[in-house]
């Protein structure tokens, strides 16, 4: 039985079918972090994504390309990162989300409600947080869980005020609110692009 012997060129060819897709995935996840998938699934996704990238670079660059050529490897890997990040930018566009919604795909690219909503609010936008015990906290959201598995279970607000005896009083430069204690969060602006619809008979504003 002949033993399988891989030289540097053969190993490079194998890597070229995995590394570009893996880097494209890293480029995508740089914008949309998510929990780690099983190694077998990551390998499969990497191979599938690598094939068109390798074909594109081989078509664009003149001559026969080898995995031992620095220019070829650099072009392939840089392209992979750029394509992954560009796909993430396109995926987050409202027009793309609406198109996917018409096709029946409504799963958001971000892995948490914070990342889908509060993260996209403007710098001076505010939220009104009501806790399970009835206390209310107002402030500007700055950070929270990016995905369900990142271990973050708090919402960080800056310049917070808490309601006490019917009055709003500052409670420091920042406050960390455990999400497990939160009943509701009202936003001062709608960051997802949904059309504004006024409910009949509703008046008042968020900060009152």
C-alpha positions in Angstrom: 0.0 0.0 0.0 1.5 3.3 -1.0 1.8 5.9 1.6 0.4 9.4 1.0 3.2 12.0 0.8 2.4 15.7 0.6 5.1 18.1 -0.5 5.0 21.9 0.2 3.2 22.6 -3.0 0.4 20.0 -2.3 0.0 21.3 1.3 -0.2 24.8 -0.1 -2.9 23.8 -2.6 -5.0 22.3 0.3 -4.5 25.4 2.4 -5.6 27.6 -0.6 -8.9 25.8 -0.6 -9.5 26.6 3.0 -7.7 29.8 4.1 -9.4 32.3 1.7 -12.9 31.2 2.8 -11.9 31.3 6.4 -10.5 34.8 6.1 -13.7 35.9 4.2 -15.6 34.6 7.2 -13.4 36.5 9.6 -14.0 39.7 7.5 -17.7 39.1 7.8 -17.6 38.4 11.5 -15.5 41.6 12.1 -18.7 43.4 11.5 -21.2 40.8 12.8 -19.7 38.8 15.7 -21.3 35.5 16.4 -20.6 32.4 18.5 -18.2 29.8 17.2 -19.7 27.1 15.0 -18.5 23.5 15.0 -15.1 22.9 13.3 -16.6 20.7 10.6 -19.1 23.4 9.6 -16.5 26.1 9.6 -14.3 23.9 7.3 -17.2 23.3 4.9 -18.1 27.0 4.7 -14.4 27.9 4.2 -14.0 25.5 1.3 -17.2 26.6 -0.4 -16.3 30.3 0.0 -12.7 29.7 -1.2 -13.5 28.1 -4.5 -14.9 31.3 -6.3 -12.2 33.5 -4.6 -9.4 31.2 -5.9 -11.0 31.1 -9.4 -11.3 34.9 -9.5 -7.7 35.5 -8.6 -6.5 32.9 -11.0 -8.5 34.6 -13.7 -7.4 38.1 -13.0 -3.6 37.5 -12.4 -1.6 36.7 -15.5 0.2 33.4 -16.0 0.1 30.3 -14.0 -0.2 30.9 -10.3 1.4 28.9 -7.6 0.7 28.9 -3.9 4.4 29.5 -3.3 4.2 32.9 -5.0 3.9 35.8 -2.5 2.0 38.0 -4.9 -0.6 35.3 -5.5 -1.0 34.5 -1.8 -1.2 38.1 -0.8 -3.8 39.0 -3.4 -5.9 36.0 -2.5 -5.9 36.6 1.2 -6.4 40.4 1.0 -9.3 39.8 -1.5 -10.9 37.2 0.9 -10.9 39.6 3.8 -12.2 42.5 1.7 -15.0 40.4 0.2 -16.1 39.1 3.6 -16.3 42.6 5.0 -18.0 43.9 1.8 -20.6 41.2 2.0 -21.3 42.2 5.7 -21.7 45.8 4.6 -24.2 44.8 1.9 -26.0 42.5 4.3 -26.6 45.3 6.7 -28.1 47.7 4.1 -31.8 48.4 4.6 -32.6 47.7 0.9 -31.0 44.2 1.2 -32.8 43.5 4.4 -36.1 44.5 2.7 -35.3 42.3 -0.3 -34.5 39.3 1.9 -37.7 39.9 3.8 -39.8 39.7 0.6 -38.1 36.4 -0.1 -39.1 35.1 3.4 -35.7 35.5 5.1 -36.1 37.7 8.1 -33.2 36.5 10.3 -31.1 39.6 11.2 -27.3 39.5 10.7 -26.7 40.7 14.2 -26.8 38.1 17.0 -28.6 40.0 19.7 -31.5 42.5 20.0 -29.0 45.1 21.4 -26.9 44.7 18.2 -29.9 45.0 16.0 -31.4 48.1 17.6 -29.6 50.1 20.3 -26.2 49.8 18.6 -27.6 51.5 15.5 -29.0 54.5 17.4 -27.3 57.9 17.1 -24.8 59.0 19.7 -27.3 61.3 21.5 -30.2 58.9 21.5 -31.6 57.8 24.8 -33.5 54.9 26.3 -35.9 54.6 29.2 -35.3 51.3 31.1 -38.0 50.0 33.5 -36.9 47.3 35.9 -39.0 44.5 37.2 -39.3 46.2 40.6 -40.8 49.3 39.0 -37.7 51.5 39.1 -36.9 53.5 35.9 -33.5 54.6 34.6 -32.9 57.0 31.7 -29.6 57.3 29.8 -27.6 56.9 26.6 -26.8 53.3 25.7 -23.2 52.5 24.8 -22.6 48.8 25.0 -24.4 45.5 25.5 -24.3 41.9 24.2 -23.2 41.4 20.6 -24.6 37.9 20.4 -26.3 35.4 22.7 -23.2 33.5 23.5 -20.7 36.2 24.3 -21.3 36.1 28.0 -22.5 39.8 28.3 -25.7 40.1 30.2 -25.6 43.8 31.0 -26.5 47.1 29.3 -24.2 50.1 29.9 -25.7 53.6 29.9 -23.9 56.9 30.2 -25.1 60.0 31.9 -27.9 58.1 33.6 -30.7 59.5 35.6 -33.0 57.5 38.0 -36.5 58.4 38.9 -37.0 59.1 42.6 -40.1 60.6 44.3 -41.4 61.7 40.9 -38.1 63.5 39.9 -35.2 62.5 37.7 -31.8 62.7 39.4 -28.3 62.0 38.0 -26.8 58.7 39.3 -23.2 59.1 38.1 -21.4 59.3 34.8 -22.3 55.7 33.8 -24.3 52.8 35.1 -24.4 49.0 34.3 -27.9 47.5 34.2 -28.2 43.7 34.5 -30.5 42.7 31.7 -32.1 40.0 33.9 -33.6 42.8 36.0 -35.0 44.7 33.0 -38.7 44.6 32.2 -38.8 46.9 29.2 -36.6 49.3 27.3 -38.1 52.3 25.4 -36.1 53.9 22.7 -36.1 57.6 21.8 -35.6 56.8 18.1 -36.4 53.9 15.8 -33.1 52.6 14.3 -34.4 49.8 12.1 -36.0 52.0 9.4 -39.6 50.9 10.1 -42.2 53.3 8.9 -43.7 55.6 11.6 -47.3 54.6 12.5 -49.1 56.7 15.2 -51.4 54.8 17.5 -54.7 56.5 18.0 -55.1 58.4 21.3 -51.4 58.1 22.3 -49.6 61.2 23.4 -46.4 62.1 25.4 -42.7 61.5 24.8 -40.1 59.1 25.9 -38.3 61.3 28.4 -41.3 62.4 30.5 
